[in-house]
Amino acid sequence: MIINDNIYGEFEVDKVIEELILSEPMQRLKGIHQGGASYLVNKKWNVTRFDHSVGVMLLIKKLGGSIEEQIAGLLHDVSHTAFSHVIDFVFENKEEDFHEEIFSSFVKNSKIPAILAKYNYDYEDILCDDTKWTLLEQPAPEICADRVDYTLCDMYMYGHITLEEVYRFLENLLVRDGKMYLRSIETAEWFVETYYKEVIDFFLDPLNIYGYAMLAKTLKLSMEKNIINHHDFLKKDDELIAKIKASEDKELLSLISKLNPNVRVSEDRSNYDIHQKKKVRIIDPCILMDNKLIPASKLSENIRVRNNEAYEKATRGMFIRIKSN
């Protein structure tokens, strides 16, 4: 299989990767949107979990990661439910990690173990301990393939950064002891600014907050009315919406109708209809200077300021006024 990616370029991938990509669990991710409810209120916000998962795998491959780590990267989000992190607001999961809680059981009960066994890989060795995959995941505020890809992919697809900027950033990524670092403070400042375009300007966009709140309310009520159940969250986004609509429940149909691209909302801390907090996401990549790794915030006042602003906004939460829906 040849994959030609807008960001990372053209790659030939191993047969095991090809078979995993074509498997039902991975194909399901084409119907699950990265931004949860975002595509319902803005049709341009349509990056999928499949796009991100393949991107993470390719970035790991580009940086010289092993085939095992590429597999882990490809499958790291395979257990995401319909509407991604909206599920965490349905179940009031503040850590936003429901997909991680069900990951082991989801994989075990899928075709993934058999596919890996066919190529002499043990799924437990690869997928049940992601601490060994240091390119794929790092504790915040470090950078890793997961954080880098969703930032670059979303911000490029939504027109906030150019391919030239992406290529320049990738040229300044380096790997040391299996971890990802940056070559210069200028690169770090660019990525920090881009990351906050993602997690503040996009994740906390008033329209996005509205979409999350309204969809979570709809899904909660659908469960209370026994129209959907826990198992239905393993469907695709549109399949779950279709099941709710098929109930012809007037209250639910009214709520769904309010998830549309014509919604008008604004941030208003004094007169608001919705207050929502999301997981705090801070970034502080390390830079290699004089053979030492130094957190970028120790070298850049801009990064310190942006991190403080991001922390304050995330912990305060967003106050949204509905003007028209």
SVG drawing of the C-alpha trace seen along z (x, -y; Angstrom):
<svg xmlns="http://www.w3.org/2000/svg" viewBox="-43 -41 70 57">
<polyline fill="none" stroke="black" stroke-width="0.4" points="0.0,0.0 1.2,-3.5 -0.1,-6.4 0.3,-9.9 -0.3,-12.3 -0.6,-16.0 1.6,-16.7 4.1,-13.9 4.5,-12.9 4.5,-9.5 5.2,-6.2 5.0,-2.6 3.7,-0.8 4.2,2.7 1.6,5.4 0.5,5.6 -0.1,1.9 -2.1,2.2 -4.3,5.0 -4.9,3.0 -5.9,-0.1 -8.3,1.9 -9.8,3.7 -13.3,2.8 -12.1,1.2 -9.9,-1.2 -12.4,-1.9 -15.0,-2.7 -12.9,-5.7 -13.6,-7.3 -17.1,-8.0 -15.9,-9.5 -15.0,-13.1 -12.0,-14.4 -13.8,-17.4 -16.8,-15.6 -19.9,-17.7 -17.9,-20.4 -18.9,-19.1 -22.6,-19.5 -22.2,-23.3 -19.4,-23.9 -19.1,-21.6 -15.4,-22.6 -14.5,-21.1 -14.5,-17.5 -11.1,-15.9 -11.8,-12.3 -10.1,-10.0 -9.0,-7.9 -7.1,-10.9 -5.4,-11.5 -4.6,-7.9 -2.9,-7.4 -1.1,-10.7 0.4,-9.6 1.6,-6.4 3.2,-8.2 4.9,-10.7 6.4,-7.9 7.6,-6.2 9.0,-9.4 11.0,-9.8 12.4,-6.3 10.1,-4.6 9.9,-0.8 7.1,1.1 5.7,2.0 5.5,-1.7 3.9,-2.5 1.2,0.1 0.7,-1.4 0.4,-4.8 -2.1,-3.7 -4.3,-2.0 -4.0,-4.4 -7.4,-5.9 -9.2,-2.9 -11.5,-2.7 -12.9,-6.2 -16.6,-6.3 -19.0,-8.2 -18.4,-11.9 -15.0,-11.4 -14.7,-13.4 -18.4,-14.3 -18.8,-11.0 -16.7,-12.3 -19.3,-15.1 -22.1,-12.6 -20.6,-10.5 -19.0,-13.6 -15.5,-12.2 -13.3,-15.2 -10.1,-13.5 -11.6,-13.0 -10.2,-9.5 -13.2,-7.2 -11.8,-5.8 -8.6,-4.8 -10.7,-3.1 -12.4,-0.8 -9.3,-0.4 -8.2,3.0 -11.6,4.6 -12.3,3.0 -9.1,4.3 -9.4,7.8 -12.9,8.2 -12.0,7.0 -10.2,8.6 -7.0,6.7 -5.4,9.5 -5.9,12.0 -4.4,9.7 -1.4,9.0 -0.9,12.7 -0.9,13.4 2.3,11.4 3.7,12.8 2.9,9.9 1.3,10.2 -1.3,7.5 -0.7,7.3 3.0,6.6 2.3,3.8 -1.0,2.3 -1.3,2.8 1.6,0.6 2.0,-2.6 4.7,-3.9 7.3,-1.9 6.3,-4.0 8.1,-7.2 7.6,-8.9 3.8,-8.2 3.1,-9.4 4.7,-11.7 3.2,-13.2 2.2,-16.8 3.6,-19.4 6.1,-17.5 5.5,-17.0 4.8,-13.6 3.5,-12.2 -0.1,-12.3 -0.1,-16.0 2.0,-17.1 -0.2,-15.3 -3.6,-16.6 -2.2,-20.1 -0.6,-20.1 -3.4,-18.2 -6.3,-20.2 -4.6,-23.6 -3.5,-22.9 -6.9,-21.5 -8.7,-24.5 -6.5,-27.0 -4.6,-28.4 -1.1,-27.3 0.6,-26.6 2.3,-23.6 5.6,-25.6 5.3,-26.2 4.5,-22.6 7.6,-21.4 9.8,-23.9 8.6,-22.6 9.2,-19.0 12.7,-19.8 13.4,-21.1 12.1,-18.0 14.8,-15.7 14.8,-12.4 17.0,-11.7 16.7,-8.5 13.5,-7.7 11.8,-11.1 10.9,-14.1 12.6,-17.5 13.1,-20.7 16.2,-22.3 15.5,-26.0 13.5,-28.4 12.0,-29.9 10.5,-26.5 9.2,-26.0 7.5,-29.4 5.9,-28.7 4.6,-25.3 3.4,-26.6 1.4,-29.4 0.0,-26.8 -0.9,-24.4 -2.9,-27.1 -4.7,-27.9 -5.8,-24.3 -6.6,-23.8 -7.8,-27.4 -9.0,-29.0 -10.5,-25.8 -11.4,-23.5 -12.7,-26.4 -14.3,-28.2 -17.8,-29.4 -19.4,-27.4 -17.5,-24.3 -18.5,-24.6 -22.1,-25.1 -22.0,-22.0 -20.5,-19.8 -23.0,-21.0 -26.1,-20.5 -25.0,-17.2 -24.1,-15.9 -27.5,-17.0 -29.1,-15.2 -27.2,-12.0 -27.9,-12.0 -31.6,-12.4 -31.6,-9.7 -30.1,-7.3 -32.6,-8.3 -35.4,-7.6 -33.8,-4.2 -33.5,-5.1 -29.8,-4.5 -27.5,-2.5 -23.8,-2.2 -23.2,0.2 -24.5,-2.3 -21.6,-4.6 -19.4,-2.2 -21.3,-3.1 -20.3,-5.9 -21.4,-9.5 -24.1,-9.6 -25.4,-6.1 -26.0,-7.2 -27.8,-10.4 -29.9,-8.3 -31.0,-6.0 -32.0,-8.9 -34.0,-10.5 -35.6,-7.1 -37.2,-7.2 -39.3,-10.2 -39.1,-11.6 -40.2,-15.2 -38.0,-16.5 -34.9,-14.8 -35.6,-15.9 -35.9,-19.5 -32.5,-19.2 -30.9,-17.7 -32.4,-20.5 -30.5,-23.0 -27.2,-21.5 -26.8,-23.2 -24.4,-25.5 -26.7,-28.6 -26.2,-28.7 -24.9,-32.1 -23.2,-32.3 -20.7,-34.5 -18.5,-34.5 -20.2,-36.4 -19.1,-36.0 -21.9,-38.2 -24.9,-36.9 -24.5,-33.3 -26.5,-30.2 -23.6,-27.6 -20.6,-27.3 -18.2,-24.5 -14.7,-23.5 -12.5,-21.2 -9.3,-19.4 -6.4,-21.7 -3.8,-21.3 -0.4,-23.0 2.6,-22.6 6.3,-23.2 8.6,-21.4 12.2,-20.9 15.0,-22.3 18.4,-20.7 21.1,-23.4 24.7,-22.7 23.9,-19.0 21.4,-19.8 17.6,-19.6 16.0,-22.8 12.2,-23.5 11.3,-26.2 9.5,-28.2 12.9,-28.8 14.1,-30.5 11.0,-32.4 8.9,-35.0 6.3,-34.6 5.9,-30.9 5.6,-31.6 2.9,-34.2 1.0,-32.0 1.1,-29.0 -0.3,-31.2 -3.0,-32.6 -4.0,-29.1 -4.1,-27.7 -6.2,-30.6 -8.7,-30.3 -9.0,-26.5 -9.5,-26.5 -12.0,-29.4 -13.9,-27.7 -16.0,-29.2 -19.2,-31.2 -21.4,-31.1 -24.4,-33.1 -26.8,-31.7 -27.9,-34.4 -29.7,-32.1 -30.0,-28.4"/>
</svg>
